[in-house]
Amino acid sequence: MNSNNGNGAARSQGEPMKILVLGATSGIAEATCRLWAARGASLFLVARNSEKLAAVAADLKVRGASYVDTAVADLDDTSSHPTLLTHAINSLTGMDVAYLAHGILGDQPRAEQDFVVAEQILHTNFVSVVSMLTWLANYCVQRHSGVLAVLSSVAGDRGRKSNYLYGASKAGLSAFLGGLRNRVDREGVTILNIKPGPVKTGMTSHMKGSEKFADVNVVAKAIVKAVDKRYDVLYVPFQWGPIMFVIQHIPERIFKKLNL
Ligand SMILES: NC(=O)c1ccc[n+]([C@@H]2O[C@H](COP(=O)([O-])OP(=O)(O)OC[C@H]3O[C@@H](n4cnc5c(N)ncnc54)[C@H](OP(=O)(O)O)[C@@H]3O)[C@@H](O)[C@H]2O)c1
């Protein structure tokens, strides 16, 4: 189910990969950055928690990153995105990869009762990511290069009663990524839609059975490979591809009765 877009290597060999990371304090992003740091990548890290961000940046330097710069920002503020991106790209002196990891699970029961809660989930996971991708895609198209790697979710493949607000935000994101890819692939720009199943991170630590969720380092390794190989879509761990294929094909008359 995972697919390669056939565009070849992510950048020319030799110099360090220049990577912009949005939501750099996320469990999945941090694990991915550790692997990039070990290869000597140049990293620009954005997160809203300054203390956590400083700790992540210091760790990545120790692990071998050739350059690390940071910016503290609440990514819900879409008006700040163009200035933030200009600053990041100037700091890195270019950009090969943008990795968009920020997101919230939200509170589904509260979101069912209060649209303000629902809107927050849609804003952080969908609207703010679309804003970033709009500016980033145009930057990459102008240069005919770049990988935009985005953390969506298997939850976006079919709405379920237990988390359909979160699922809807990721479904919208996945649809946006598909359309954006259809526009920019011919310009040499890769749009990588990463669809993890449940992963052991801060986002899921409160959930029943979370000890059985995927290891973040295994997920990170697959993401690094997918960026290198310029995949279009990555289901991770890989078994989520066939699982979601089956789930998507359950007839609605049966699906609506299930407790998922
Ligand atoms: N874990 C899973 O099972 C799973 C499965 C599928 C997809 N995903 C997706 O993978 C991505 C990373 O999740 P994770 O598992 O690594 O969870 P995580 O550790 O909770 O990371 C989420 C990150 O998003 C940041 N964030 C949230 N809202 C933000 C905002 N307005 N501005 C800036 N940063 C903001 C959080 O910052 P703070 O630390 O400041 O709150 C946190 O660093 C998310 O998009 C998530 O939806 C996760």
The ligand as an SDF file (V2000), in Angstrom:
LIG
                    3D

 48 52  0  0  0  0  0  0  0  0999 V2000
    0.7150    9.1020   18.3100 N   0  0  0  0  0  0  0  0  0  0  0  0
   -0.1320    8.5590   17.4510 C   0  0  0  0  0  0  0  0  0  0  0  0
   -0.7140    7.4840   17.7040 O   0  0  0  0  0  0  0  0  0  0  0  0
   -0.3920    9.2100   16.1160 C   0  0  0  0  0  0  0  0  0  0  0  0
   -1.0480    8.4400   15.1300 C   0  0  0  0  0  0  0  0  0  0  0  0
   -1.3210    9.0220   13.9010 C   0  0  0  0  0  0  0  0  0  0  0  0
   -0.9380   10.3230   13.6500 C   0  0  0  0  0  0  0  0  0  0  0  0
   -0.3190   11.0640   14.6210 N   0  0  0  0  0  0  0  0  0  0  0  0
    0.0190   12.4550   14.3020 C   0  0  0  0  0  0  0  0  0  0  0  0
    1.4200   12.6200   14.4260 O   0  0  0  0  0  0  0  0  0  0  0  0
    1.6900   13.9800   14.7850 C   0  0  0  0  0  0  0  0  0  0  0  0
    2.6280   13.9890   15.9810 C   0  0  0  0  0  0  0  0  0  0  0  0
    1.9530   13.3900   17.0760 O   0  0  0  0  0  0  0  0  0  0  0  0
    2.6900   12.7000   18.3050 P   0  0  0  0  0  0  0  0  0  0  0  0
    2.1450   11.3600   18.4310 O   0  0  0  0  0  0  0  0  0  0  0  0
    4.1520   12.8940   18.1520 O   0  0  0  0  0  0  0  0  0  0  0  0
    2.0580   13.5470   19.4980 O   0  0  0  0  0  0  0  0  0  0  0  0
    2.6740   14.5870   20.5350 P   0  0  0  0  0  0  0  0  0  0  0  0
    3.9260   14.0690   21.1160 O   0  0  0  0  0  0  0  0  0  0  0  0
    1.5320   14.9430   21.4180 O   0  0  0  0  0  0  0  0  0  0  0  0
    3.0440   15.8190   19.5890 O   0  0  0  0  0  0  0  0  0  0  0  0
    2.1450   16.7770   19.1370 C   0  0  0  0  0  0  0  0  0  0  0  0
    2.9300   18.0650   19.0230 C   0  0  0  0  0  0  0  0  0  0  0  0
    2.1440   19.0520   18.3890 O   0  0  0  0  0  0  0  0  0  0  0  0
    2.4430   20.2750   19.0580 C   0  0  0  0  0  0  0  0  0  0  0  0
    1.3860   21.2510   18.8500 N   0  0  0  0  0  0  0  0  0  0  0  0
    0.0650   21.0810   19.0430 C   0  0  0  0  0  0  0  0  0  0  0  0
   -0.5790   22.2210   18.7560 N   0  0  0  0  0  0  0  0  0  0  0  0
    0.3800   23.1230   18.4030 C   0  0  0  0  0  0  0  0  0  0  0  0
    0.3370   24.4880   18.0200 C   0  0  0  0  0  0  0  0  0  0  0  0
   -0.8080   25.1660   17.9390 N   0  0  0  0  0  0  0  0  0  0  0  0
    1.5120   25.1110   17.7350 N   0  0  0  0  0  0  0  0  0  0  0  0
    2.6810   24.4580   17.8130 C   0  0  0  0  0  0  0  0  0  0  0  0
    2.7740   23.1660   18.1830 N   0  0  0  0  0  0  0  0  0  0  0  0
    1.6310   22.5140   18.4780 C   0  0  0  0  0  0  0  0  0  0  0  0
    2.5690   19.8870   20.5170 C   0  0  0  0  0  0  0  0  0  0  0  0
    3.2370   20.8970   21.2250 O   0  0  0  0  0  0  0  0  0  0  0  0
    3.1550   21.0010   22.8440 P   0  0  0  0  0  0  0  0  0  0  0  0
    4.1830   20.0190   23.3420 O   0  0  0  0  0  0  0  0  0  0  0  0
    3.4940   22.4170   23.0950 O   0  0  0  0  0  0  0  0  0  0  0  0
    1.7490   20.6380   23.2300 O   0  0  0  0  0  0  0  0  0  0  0  0
    3.3910   18.6030   20.3830 C   0  0  0  0  0  0  0  0  0  0  0  0
    4.7590   18.8900   20.2930 O   0  0  0  0  0  0  0  0  0  0  0  0
    0.3420   14.6470   15.0380 C   0  0  0  0  0  0  0  0  0  0  0  0
   -0.0450   15.3790   13.9040 O   0  0  0  0  0  0  0  0  0  0  0  0
   -0.5840   13.4650   15.2440 C   0  0  0  0  0  0  0  0  0  0  0  0
   -1.9260   13.7860   14.9060 O   0  0  0  0  0  0  0  0  0  0  0  0
   -0.0260   10.5140   15.8460 C   0  0  0  0  0  0  0  0  0  0  0  0
  1  2  1  0
  2  3  2  0
  2  4  1  0
  4  5  1  0
  4 48  2  0
  5  6  2  0
  6  7  1  0
  7  8  2  0
  8  9  1  0
  8 48  1  0
  9 10  1  0
  9 46  1  0
 10 11  1  0
 11 12  1  0
 11 44  1  0
 12 13  1  0
 13 14  1  0
 14 15  2  0
 14 16  1  0
 14 17  1  0
 17 18  1  0
 18 19  2  0
 18 20  1  0
 18 21  1  0
 21 22  1  0
 22 23  1  0
 23 24  1  0
 23 42  1  0
 24 25  1  0
 25 26  1  0
 25 36  1  0
 26 27  1  0
 26 35  1  0
 27 28  2  0
 28 29  1  0
 29 30  1  0
 29 35  2  0
 30 31  1  0
 30 32  2  0
 32 33  1  0
 33 34  2  0
 34 35  1  0
 36 37  1  0
 36 42  1  0
 37 38  1  0
 38 39  2  0
 38 40  1  0
 38 41  1  0
 42 43  1  0
 44 45  1  0
 44 46  1  0
 46 47  1  0
M  CHG  2   8   1  16  -1
M  END
$$$$
